[in-house]
Amino acid sequence: MSKVRSFDPTVDTLNLGGVDVTGYSDSKFTLTPNNSRSTVTEGIDGDISVNVDSRFAGTLTVNLMQNSSMCARIDAWIYSVKTTGIAFFPVTIQSLSSNAQLNTIGWIQDQADFSVEQETGTRSFVIGVADSRLLPIGDASQAIQAYDAITSIF
């Protein structure tokens, strides 16, 4: 029997540099790996080799309403990197709706465009992340159990 589940994006949180992000537009954030987790090489005789990619960096696009106080904070971080030399900060995602979490280090990769229009605009900042792999909330034991289940096949 299939399970009925709910999704509530208001309970999912993002913390950048110890600050809980607020003031989102209609889409909070998107986590995107830079590389595929694996690639496939197929030989002329049909042999297949799966190439595991050990590069886990990615990007986190954070979508904020233009008048969000978080925009001013991120703009100040961008400005301060030149004088402080501190470009890195902790990045934490807690997605209760999806039972997923991320704990990594990030940096501001792309400053958001700025425009003045009739309606409140969206500013989308791109945060580089050192590790884009999500883990189940709680501890890593669920990931280890999944690994054990897969390796038992072989």
C-alpha positions as CSV (number, residue, x, y, z in Angstrom):
1,M,0.0,0.0,0.0
2,S,1.4,3.4,-0.9
3,K,1.9,6.0,1.8
4,V,0.3,9.4,1.9
5,R,2.7,12.2,2.7
6,S,2.6,15.9,2.9
7,F,5.0,18.6,1.9
8,D,5.3,22.0,3.6
9,P,8.1,24.2,2.4
10,T,7.6,26.6,5.4
11,V,9.2,24.1,7.8
12,D,12.3,23.7,5.7
13,T,15.2,26.0,6.8
14,L,18.4,27.3,5.4
15,N,21.2,28.8,7.6
16,L,24.1,30.7,6.1
17,G,27.0,31.7,8.3
18,G,24.9,31.2,11.4
19,V,22.0,33.3,10.2
20,D,18.6,31.7,9.5
21,V,17.6,32.9,6.0
22,T,14.2,34.7,5.7
23,G,12.4,36.8,3.1
24,Y,12.2,34.2,0.4
25,S,10.4,34.8,-2.9
26,D,7.9,32.1,-4.2
27,S,10.8,29.6,-4.5
28,K,13.1,29.2,-1.5
29,F,16.3,27.6,-2.8
30,T,17.7,25.0,-5.2
31,L,20.7,22.7,-4.5
32,T,22.5,21.6,-7.7
33,P,25.5,19.3,-7.9
34,N,28.3,20.4,-10.3
35,N,28.9,16.9,-11.6
36,S,27.0,13.7,-12.1
37,R,27.5,11.2,-9.4
38,S,28.7,8.7,-12.0
39,T,29.3,8.3,-15.7
40,V,29.1,5.3,-17.9
41,T,31.6,4.0,-20.4
42,E,30.3,1.3,-22.7
43,G,32.7,-0.8,-24.8
44,I,32.1,-1.9,-28.3
45,D,31.2,-5.4,-27.1
46,G,28.6,-4.1,-24.7
47,D,30.8,-4.2,-21.6
48,I,29.8,-1.4,-19.2
49,S,32.0,0.4,-16.7
50,V,30.5,2.8,-14.2
51,N,32.9,5.6,-13.4
52,V,32.2,6.9,-9.8
53,D,32.8,10.7,-9.6
54,S,34.3,11.8,-6.3
55,R,33.6,15.5,-6.9
56,F,30.8,16.6,-4.7
57,A,30.8,20.4,-5.0
58,G,27.7,22.2,-6.1
59,T,25.7,25.4,-6.0
60,L,22.8,26.6,-3.9
61,T,20.6,29.2,-5.5
62,V,18.8,31.3,-2.9
63,N,15.8,33.2,-4.1
64,L,14.9,36.3,-2.0
65,M,12.4,39.1,-2.3
66,Q,14.3,42.2,-3.2
67,N,13.4,43.9,0.0
68,S,14.4,41.0,2.3
69,S,16.9,42.1,5.0
70,M,18.9,39.0,4.0
71,C,19.8,40.6,0.7
72,A,21.5,43.4,2.5
73,R,23.4,41.0,4.7
74,I,24.6,39.0,1.7
75,D,25.6,42.1,-0.2
76,A,27.6,43.2,2.9
77,W,29.3,39.8,3.0
78,I,30.3,40.2,-0.7
79,Y,31.7,43.6,0.0
80,S,33.6,42.5,3.1
81,V,35.4,39.6,1.5
82,K,37.9,42.1,-0.1
83,T,38.8,43.6,3.3
84,T,38.5,40.6,5.6
85,G,39.7,37.9,3.3
86,I,37.0,35.6,4.8
87,A,35.1,34.1,2.0
88,F,33.7,30.9,3.6
89,F,30.8,30.2,6.0
90,P,28.8,27.2,7.2
91,V,25.8,26.2,5.2
92,T,23.0,24.1,6.7
93,I,19.7,22.9,5.2
94,Q,17.1,21.1,7.3
95,S,14.3,19.8,5.1
96,L,11.8,18.3,7.4
97,S,9.3,17.7,4.6
98,S,11.9,15.6,2.7
99,N,13.8,14.2,5.7
100,A,17.0,15.6,4.2
101,Q,19.8,17.7,5.6
102,L,23.0,19.3,4.4
103,N,25.9,20.5,6.5
104,T,28.8,21.9,4.5
105,I,31.0,25.0,3.8
106,G,29.9,27.6,1.3
107,W,31.0,30.9,-0.4
108,I,29.2,33.5,-2.4
109,Q,29.8,32.4,-6.0
110,D,27.5,34.8,-7.9
111,Q,26.0,38.1,-6.7
112,A,22.3,38.5,-7.5
113,D,21.1,40.8,-10.2
114,F,19.5,44.0,-8.9
115,S,16.6,45.7,-10.7
116,V,13.9,48.2,-9.8
117,E,10.5,47.5,-11.3
118,Q,6.8,48.0,-10.6
119,E,6.5,44.9,-8.4
120,T,8.8,43.5,-5.8
121,G,11.6,41.6,-7.6
122,T,13.5,38.5,-6.8
123,R,17.2,38.4,-6.2
124,S,18.8,35.0,-6.7
125,F,22.2,34.6,-5.1
126,V,24.3,31.6,-6.0
127,I,26.2,30.1,-3.1
128,G,29.0,27.6,-3.9
129,V,29.0,24.6,-1.6
130,A,31.9,22.2,-1.0
131,D,29.6,19.1,-0.7
132,S,26.1,19.0,-2.3
133,R,25.2,15.5,-1.0
134,L,22.1,15.3,1.1
135,L,21.8,13.0,4.1
136,P,18.7,11.8,6.0
137,I,17.9,13.9,9.0
138,G,19.1,12.3,12.3
139,D,22.4,10.5,11.8
140,A,24.3,8.8,9.0
141,S,23.1,5.4,10.1
142,Q,20.3,5.4,7.4
143,A,22.8,6.1,4.7
144,I,25.0,3.3,6.1
145,Q,22.0,0.9,6.1
146,A,21.3,1.8,2.5
147,Y,24.9,1.1,1.6
148,D,24.8,-2.3,3.5
149,A,21.6,-3.2,1.6
150,I,23.2,-2.5,-1.7
151,T,26.5,-4.2,-1.0
152,S,24.7,-7.3,0.2
153,I,23.5,-7.8,-3.4
154,F,27.0,-8.4,-4.5
